[in-house]
Amino acid sequence: EYQWKGPFYFIQGADPQFGLMKAWTHGDTNNGDDEWGEEIKLAEQAVQAINKLNPKPKFFVLCGDLVHGMPGTQWKKNQEQDLKDVLKNTDQDIPLVFVSGNHDIGNTPTRETIDDYCKNWGDDYFSFWVGGVFFLVLNSQLYFDSSKCPELRQAQDVWLDEQLAVAANQKCKHIIVFQHIPLFLSKPDEDHDYFNLEKSVRREIMEKFHKAGITAVFSGHYHRNAGGSYKGLEMVVSSAIGCQLGKDTHGLRVVVVTEDRVVHRYYSLDELGSQGIGKELLDLLPKQK
């Protein structure tokens, strides 16, 4: 869909991370993830809330950490199967878009862990068009630590430059990026820690995105809501469907794309499921026939 056809919206979720809630409660995040009944319920609630929405969202994107088990750990396969079982109840008319997180391919990914992810969930980076808007899905682990697969980082960089050149030629309304790890949490020059990208890498990417005219970057990873902006580029960090590490509720973000802006709001699963999308966002969408 290269042509602009009017405003639309999509749903962003992050970190269903089956297994983290028990691991976190028990203080054993390396192998305490042998139960995830709580997360299954939350993921089911998310799918039910999305299925009830009218009009339907154009797609549902999950920004990484699909499950808690790291590559090669005991429960990973079971966690993935249970998540797939929940997600296959998503309305057939709502495409699912998956983004790889550190728990999906490892903090230091390898060719093997990335191949395994791709077999399970689809490509680790790709682009797609919806209604005249260009979307890019990136593998942020390659920016975080590509020491075991530098050639894959290089390949993504080359591909990204090609994609941004395509976008420049196509005169798209917006370019929107999805990745798991945020560029930054609130300020572009904040210190580097586990939850953002290293400063020199971040600066390079932010500048590239800014020059390309990218409107917004949506991510997860932080299990809290956060965000900020860099030269007009908005960084949106969404809290988790699963385990909360701050004061936010389990939820999803509704993102409305209009001709000149991208407007979004985070809803708790309860709120979205019982009341649907708020009037201030609905008013930006075409009236239902």
Secondary structure by P-SEA (a helix, b strand, c coil): ccccccccbbbbbccccccaaaaaaaccccccccccaaaaaaaaaaaaaaaaccccccbbbbcccccccccccccaaaaaaaaaaaaccccccbbbbbbbccccccccccaaaaaaaaacccccccccccccbbbbbbcccccccccccaaaaaaaaaaaaaaaaaaaaacccbbbbbbcccccccccccccccccccaaaaaaaaaaaaaacccbbbbcccccccccccccbbbbbbbbccccccccccbbbbbbbcccbbbbbbbcaaaaacccccaaaaaaccccc
